[in-house]
Amino acid sequence: MEIPRKTTARLLLRKPILEKDTDWFFELRSHDGFMKYMDRPCMTERSESVAHLNTILDRAENETGIQWIAEDKTTGEQVGYAGIWRWDKKNKTGELGYGLAPTQTGKGYMRELIEASLEFGFEEMQLERIEAWINPHNTASSAVVEHFGFVKEGHLRHVTHFANEYRDLLVYGLLRQEWMQNWSR
């Protein structure tokens, strides 16, 4: 699947471009504050950024996920990323993934990114269910998915192990019918 370009009121969502996005993505994923709620270490080498961006491109090609880099339409500055990964075509499910550069918080970009991702997931990918798995301490992330009608379905205890400790995750779900009733245009 080719990653299509999408636009929101203020953002251009596009496929990753290695020459343009590698340094930006590396800076983002090597930032302690950004990685605080992710169960993986900060990137320490630029090659990790290249590998991750290539994984995004491979997922699209293999139809196991889709992820966009979001730029401000006016400035061309990268502000974040979002998309659907863990795409299970048989069961018509996927997981919402997203991240916003720390310098871009509080501007409403995340809602634009998530809405565009959900719209694509339900209307183009024809998903029946989209999940979001969130660190319980990341209250901003929980709030943004709840804004779109995601229902907290569970609290998984000690489901991941990172930095010598077990961590919990919250599982949220949004069904196609709920999206169509409340958000579909």
Secondary structure, 3 states (H helix, E strand, C coil): CCCCCEECCCEEEECCCHHHHHHHHHHHHCCHHHHCCCCCCCCCCHHHHHHHHHHHHHHHHCCCCEEEEEEECCCCCEEEEEEEEEEECCCCEEEEEEEECHHHCCCCHHHHHHHHHHHHHHHHCCCCEEEEEECCCCHHHHHHHHHCCCEEEEEEEEEEEECCEEEEEEEEEEEHHHHHHHCCC
